[in-house]
Amino acid sequence: MEDRVREKGTFLVRIQFRQKETWQGQVTWAEENKTVSFRSALELLRLLDEAGETDGRTWADAAQVQK
């Protein structure tokens, strides 16, 4: 089994709706200044897990946050 070493990250989670027994909203990865929408709590967890991956598809396509 491969050991993965990950650095810590800072995420801002905005819950916009609570529908169908789960959350919908946006998560911002502070270090990368990227925001991605999520449709469920499970998808949010996958996004957080994927943030440290080099082949993270969702974060790679994320638009830069407008300041």
TAVEN-V883069 format. One line per field, one symbol per residue. burial: b if it has 24 or more other C-alpha atoms within 12 Angstrom, else e. A space follows every 10 residues. Layout:
BEGIN
burial=???
END
This chain:
BEGIN
burial=eeeeeeeeee eeeeeeeeee eeeeebbbbe eeebbbbbbe beebeebbbe bbeeeeebbe eeeeeee
END
